[in-house]
Amino acid sequence: MTRRRAHRASVIIGARAPIRRTAAVAIITIGYLNAHRWTSVSTIAGRPKTLKAEKVTLRRLHLLAGFVISAGALYLALRGVHWGEVGDAIGGADLLLILTAAGLLIATLGLRAVRWRVLLYSVPGLRLWHLFGSLNVGYFMNNVLPFQVGELGRAYMLSELASISTTRSLSTVVVERVVDVLTLLLFLLLLAPFVPIPVEARIPAILLALAAIAAALALVAASQRRGPVLSIIERLLSLAPAGSRPKLRQMADNAVGGFAVLANPRMGLTVALLSVVAWTAIGLVYYLAFQAFGIELGFEAALLVVVATTFGFLFPSSPGSFGVYHAIAIATLTGVFDIDKNIAISYALVVHLVFYVPPILIGLGFLWLERRMWQRTSFFGKLAELRGDMQLKAAEEA
């Protein structure tokens, strides 16, 4: 009897079991980290308090490392700069072109909201305004808070506005990130014959491409083999605390549901096309800034700067990627295209503000306009549901 069960299990898992196991591990890890994030608000009975202290220490070290890297990158980028020339370059820039670039950036944010709606195509009644607003709230949080909490923040915001599971929303964010990386790597591949890509960037690009392809295969496997993946997750749940398992099980099911778009060829192609259009529009933002500063570089150079600075967000840094963004943009313009450093610094400072300010203003405006709705959250209830602690439910009712 035991052999028959083992045989049936092997048939279910099939030849692509490693990919599905990878998908299952990714899903359960995301769910458990979110669960653990909520449960860390107060110490679970019987759990050593030192664990929470260790987590706080690690977060502080990560935050400190981000600020140190940002400060070091900013120092290297601005070393030897002539601020008078930088001021003259900024003062002489075409303001109309810069404002046009900012308007085009806002349009790309709208495209991203449309793409998010496609990723959530199976969820009825979602309003594009809520998607657009939640997206900008997430960017606003990333710009002013550490640890890239905006991704979780926008998923949670949408869950409160549209009665959708936070995990379901967050799983689509994972799909977004994988698609974005693959799109930028495709751009990099297409740019190779036209722009001089630094040799030192090739190996990291190859490694990133392999990681993105592996992640994409895992997500596709999770979307097309929902039953086997959930079966593997069920086994992994035995490692989680008993009180968190029901919520983790529900979160895993919602997460797999968020990958459903990858099992729909038409929707998947739509997401891919929207991603290409959105990133091309961002390239136009950079190109318009070239024109504003009188930098005689083509659209292909703008796309290379987009790829380089976007992948720079993978490095730990201060909120808003201050320092790291500027260092990469300046190094690309001066090292690859031989642009004067003072002009490159002027360009990097202004373009960073073009990407930094609009999401903050839109996010704050959205929070103000929708304040009555998002203030009625069930955060305490979710904590109680996750921990199995009835006392927290009483805190919500009080």
N, C-alpha and C positions, 0 to 999 in steps of 0.2 A: 504493500500500500504506500509505503514511504517512497519507494522508487517511482511509482506512478505519479505521485505528486511532484517529485523532483523533475520528472520528465515533462509534465505539463507546464511547470514553471519555466523550464528551459525553452519550450516551444513559444511561450508567451513573450519571453524576453527577446528571443530571436538573435539573428546574427549581428544586429546593430545595438546590442545591449550596452557596450561601453558608452555610446553617445547618449542613450536614454538614461543611463546611470548618472552621467555627467549633468544632464538636464535636471534630473531629480535632485542631485546634490545641490545644484545651484538654487533651485526653487526652495528647498527646505532650509538652505543657509540664509537666503533672503528673508524667509518667513521667521526663522528663529532669531535672526539679528533684530528684526523689527519687534518681535515679541520680547526679546531680552532688553531692547531699548526701553519698552514700556515698563517692564517689570523692574527695571533698575531704579525707578522713581523711589521705591522704598524697598528695604531688604526683605526677602522672603524668609519666613520663619525657618530657622535651622540652617540657613546659608551663612557662611562666614562673612562678616562685614568687610573683611580685608579685600574681598573680590571687587566690591564696588570702589574701594579706595584705589585698587590697581587700575581699574578702568578709567577713573578720573585722572590718574597720573599719566596713563598712556595718551589720553586725549590732550592733556596739557602739553606733553612732549610733542605730539603731532602739531598742535597749534604753534608751539614755540619754533619747531622746525620750519613750519610754513612761513612764519614771520622772518626767521633768519635767512631762509632761501630768498624770499622776496627782497629783503634789505640788501643782501649780497648781490643779487641780480641787478637791482636798481643802481647800486654803487658802480658796478662794472659797466652798466649801460651808459651812465651819465658821467663817467670819469673823463675829464678833459674837455667837457662841453663848454662852449661859449654861449652863455645865456642871452647875451645881447643879440646874437645871430638867431638863436631859437625864438626869441620874442619877435624879432623882425619877420621871421618866416611865418609865425602864427598870425601876426598882425596883417601880413600881406596875403594870406590865404583867401580864396574866394568863398565868402560866407554863404552865398546862395547855393553853391555846389555842396558845401558841408551840410546845410539844412536839407538839401535834396537827398543826400546820403542817409541822413537821419530818418527822413520820411520813408525811404526805401527799406531801411532796417525795420521800421514798424510794420511795413507790408510783409516782410519775411516772417515776422512774429505771427501775423495773421495766417500765413501759409503753414506755419508749424502747428497752429491751433487746428487748422483744417486737417492736417496729417494726423494729429492726435484723435480727431473725431473719426477718421477712417480706421485707426487702430482699435477704436472702441465701437466699431460699426454694429456690433451685436447688442449694444446697450441702447434701448429706446429712450427717446425724450431728452437727450443731452443737448443743451444749448451751446452754440458756438461762443457766445459771450462768456459763459462760465469757463469754457476751455481756454479761451484767450486770456481772461483775467487770471485764472489759476496759474497758467504758464508764466505770466509776467510776475506774479507774486513769487513763484519759484526762483526766477532770475533775480528779483529784488533781494530775496533772502540770500542767495549765493553771493551777491555783490556786497552785502553788509555783514554777513555772519560766516563763521568758519565751518569747516568740515563738509562743505557742499550740501547743507541741510535743505536747500531749496528743492531738490528732487523729491524728497520725502514730504516737504511742506506743500508742494503743489498737488501731489497725489492726495494728501489728507484734505486739502482745501476742496478739491473737486468732489471727494467722497461726501463732504458735508453739504455741498451745494446741490449735488445731483443724486444723492442716495445710491452711490456706487461704492463697492468695497475699495478700501484704501489699497489693499494688496493687488486687486485687479488693476487699478489705476497705475500702481507702481510697476507692475509687470510690463505694462505698455511703455513705460519710461525706459525699462531695460531694452526692449525691442528698439525704441528710438535710438538709444546710444549705439547699439550694434549697427543699425542701418546707417547712422551718421558716420561712424568710423569706416565702414565699407565704402560709402560714397566718397569720402575724402581720399581714401586709398586709391579708388578708381580715378579720381582727379589727378592724383600724384602720378599714377601710371601713364595717363594720357599726356601729362605735362613733360614727362621725361625727355621726349625728343626736342622740346622747344626751349626749355630752361635748364641751366646748369644746376642740377641737384647736388648738394654737397655729399662727398663720399661718406663722411661720418654719419650721415642721416639714413643711409641705405639699409644697414643692418637693423637698426631700430624699426624702420618701416616694414621690413620683411617680418620681423618678430611680431609686430603689432598686427600685420595682415594675417599671420597664422592664428593668432589668438582670436581675432575678430571672426575669421572663418570657422574656427572651432566653436565659438559661442553661437554663431548663426546656425550651424548644424545641430547644436544641442537644442536651440529654441525650436527649430523646425521639427526635430524629433519629438519634443515635448508637445507640439501642437498636433502632430499627426498620430501619435501613439499615447493618447491621453490615459487610457486604462493602464497599460504597463507602467507608465511613469508614476501614476498615483499609487500603484501597487508597491513600487520601489520606495516611494516616499513614506508609505505606511510602515514599512520595515524600519526606515530611518527614524521615524517618530518614536520608536522604542528607546532611543537615546536621549530624548528630550524629557524635561520634568513632566510628571503625570498631569499636574494641574494645567499645563499649557498645551497638552496634546489636542484637545478638541478645537481650540482656536487655531492652532498651527495646521490642523487638518483642513479646516475651512479656508485658511489663508492659502494653503498649497493648492486647493481646488480652484480658488479664485485666480491665483497666479497662472496656473495652466490655462485657464479660460482667457487670460489676457494675451496669451500667445496664439489664440485661435486665428488671428488674421493671417498668420503665416501658412495656415492650411488652406487658405482661400486664394488661389492664384490671381484672380482679378483684383482683390483687395491688396494683396502683397505687391503686385505690379503698380498699383496706384500709390502705395506708400513709397515705393522706390522712385517713381517719377516725381512725386512731390518733394522728396528729399533732394533730388538732383536740381530741381527748379529753385528750391529754397537756398541751397548752397551756391548755386550760380548767381542768385540775386545778392547774396552776401559778398561774392566776388565783385559784383558791380558796385557795392558800397565802398569797398577798398579802392576800386578803380576810380570812382568819382573823387575820392580823397586824393588819389594821385594827381588828378586834374586840378583839384583845388590848390595844391601846393606846387604845381608846375613840374611835377616829376614825370619825365618822359619815359614811362614804362607801359607795356601793353597789358591787356587783360590777363594773359597767362602769368605774368609776374604777380598780379593782384591775387590770383588763385593760389599761387605758391605761398604767399604771405598768409593767406587764409588757412591753408593746411598747416603751416608751421606754427602759427600762433594758437590754433585750435588744439593741436596735439600738445601744446605747452600747458594746457589745463590739466594734463595728467600728472604734472609735478605738484608736490605740496607747495602751497603758497598762502599768502594772506588773502582775506576776502576780496573778491573782484580781480584776483590774479595781478595785483599791483606789483610791479617790479619784474616778475617772470614774463608777463605779456610784453612789456616794453623791451626787455632785453632780447627776446626772440625776434620781435619785429625789427628792432634796430640792427641786430646781427644779420638778419636775412637781407635787409636793404643795403647795408654797407658791405657785407662779405660776399654776397652773391651778385648783387647788381651795381656795386661800387657807387652808391649814393652817398653824398656828403653827410657826415654824421650829424651835424646840426639840423639839417633838413630832415633826416631820418627820425631824430628825436622829436622834432616838432610834429611830424606826421604821426608817430606812435602815440604821443600824448593826446592829440585831437581825436584820432580814430578810437582810442580806448574810451574817451568820454562819449563819443557817438554811440558806442555799444553799452556803456555803463549807465548813462543818465535816463534814456527813454524807458527801459523796463522798470526802473525805480519809480518814475513818475506815474507810469501806467499802473504798476502794482499798487502803489499807495492810493491812487484814484479808485481802483477797483475795490480795495479793502474798505474805503470810505462809502462807496455807493452800495456795497453789499454787506454793510456792517451788521444789519439786523439779522441777516440769514446766517452768516458764518459765526456770529457770537453764540448762536443756539447750538453749540456742539455737545456731543455726548462723550467727551474725552474721558471723564471719570468712569463712565459706564464701560468704555472699552478697556480701561485698566482693570476694572473689576472682572470683566469677562475673561480677560487673559490670565489673571492670577488666581481666579477662583476665590477672590476675597470679597465677601459681602459687605465688609465695612466701607469699602470704597464706593459701593452703590449708595450707601447711606449719605456719603459726602456729597454726591450729586443731588440727592433729593433735598438736602438741607439748604 
